[in-house]
Amino acid sequence: MDFAAVLTGLKRFFEHHHVRYALAGAFALHAHGITRATGDLDFVVEESGKEPLRRFLAETGYDELYVSEGFSNHLHRDGALGRLDFIYVDPHTADLLFSKAQPMPVLPGLDAPIPRPEHLAAMKVLAMKNDPSRTFQDMADIQALLRLPGVDKQEIQGYFDRHGLGEKFAQLEES
């Protein structure tokens, strides 16, 4: 996948349409110094941008693999354009998340908004709740986020508690 070309094209779309967004997934982790292999790009996007984004992706040759209220996944036939995953957030969550996201380098010469480590952990907690098969990888990512200097562990614990996964946070504390 040509990450730089895809990210550049999506940045243009988001900026042109005034849609707030940030990178999520492996690229966001990498921006915080946590390296993990990936083959796709993950974004968090304000929900008001969902339909224009879906139309744009369809017009540019992406097939929609899955769509729900809060997520969509897209795949291009051209492997260089690859797979894209989107998380859509409500206005309240968008205000909290995007007001604290910071532009950070993600590829040579290319910056993108990156959520706080605590917000990345919140997304991973929700992902584990919605798809328990993700637990192993997401727990490893959250454990790495918890080790970052200055991270608010109580805030992250609150996300686990809020989604009924308090025992998972306790496992992280024990390791």
N, C-alpha and C positions, 0 to 999 in steps of 0.2 A: 504494500500500500504506500502510495506517495503521500505521507502524512502532511508534509508542508503544503502541497498543492491543495489538498482537501481542506485543511484548516484555513488556508488563505481564502479559498472560495466561500467557505461558510462565514468567516469573519466579515467579508464584504456583504453577504446577505444580511447578517444580523445588524450590522451598522447601517446599511441602507434602509432597512425596515424598522430601525429603532427597537430591536428586540434585545432585551437583556439576556445574557448567557454567560456561562463559564465552562471551562473544561472540567470533567470529572474523570473517574477511572485512573488508569495507569499513568496518563500524562499529567494529571493533577498531582498524583502521588510523587511522580518524578520531580515535579517543580518544587516539592517540599523535601527532596533529597532521598526519596524512597524509590528504588528501582525495581520494576517488575515487568516482565515481558508482556507484550500485547500485540494484537493484530487488528485492533479497531480503534475508533475514536469515540469517546463518551462525552456527552454534554448535558448540562442542566440548563433548562430554558424556561423563561416565564411562560405560563400557559397561554397567554394571549398571542404568542408567536407560533403556537402549535399548527394551526391550519395553514397559514402562509408558508411555514417551513415544509409541511408535508406536500403542498402543491409544488414548491420549488424543487424538492428532492425528486418528485415524480417527473417533473419537466426536464430534469437533468439526468434521467435514466436510472434512478434508484428504484428498486422494487421494495415494496413495503412487506416486511416479513411478519410484523406483529404491530398492533396498535391497541392501546387501552386508554383510559382516561389519563393516566399518569406516565405512560411510556410509549415509545415506538422504536422499532428496529428496522433498518434499511440496508440493502445490499445492492451494490452496483455490479453489473455483469463484467465490467472492466476491473480486474483485480487491483489496478493502481488506484482506483477510487474506493474500493473496499466496503467495509461494513461500518455503519454509524448507529449509535444507540443514543437515545434522548430520554431524559427525565424531565417531565413538565411539572412546574411548581405553581401553587396558587399565589395570588398577589401578596398575601401576608408573608409567606415563606420567601417569596422572591425578594421582597423588601429587606428582610433580614439577611438573606444569603448574599445578594448582589451588593448591598451597601458595605459589606465587609470583604468581598472578593478583591484581590489585588492583581494587577497585571504582573506577570512573571514570565521569564524566558522559558519556552518549552522546546524550541528547536532553534538552531543557529539563525539569528536575525529575526526570530518570530516570537512575539509575546502574546499571551492570552490571559483573560481573567481567570484566577484560580481561587476557589473557595478556601476558607480557613480550614485547618486540619479538623477542627471540631465538626464543621459542617460536612466534610467528607466522611467522617465517621458516622454521622447521622444518616447519610445516604446509604452507607454500607449496612447499618443496623436495619434499616427499612428493607433493604434488598434481602437480607437474611430472613427477616420475618416473612416476606412474600415468597421466597424461594429457598427453603432450607438446604437445598443442594449446594448453595453458594457459601455455606457457613465456613468451611475450612479456609478458603481463600480470603473471604472477607474478614474473618477473625485475625488472620495473619496480617492483613493490611491495617486493621484497627490497632493491633498490638504495636506495629511500627509507628503509627500516628501517635500513640500514647507515649512513645519514647522521645518525641520531638521536644526540644526545649520550649518551655512556656505554655505547653498545651494545657487546657483546662480539663483535667480528668473528671472532675465532678460534672461538668456539662455533658461530657460523653457518657458518663454513667447514667445521667438523666435520660438520655435517648434510649439506652438499653431498658431502663425501668419503664419508660413511657410505652414501650412496645412489648412489654411482658417478657423481656429477655435478660432480666437482672442476673440470672444464674450464669449467663454467658460472660457478663462483665466480671463476675466473681472469678470465673475461670482465668480470665486475662490477668487479674490481679494476683492470682496464685502463681502464674508462670513467670 
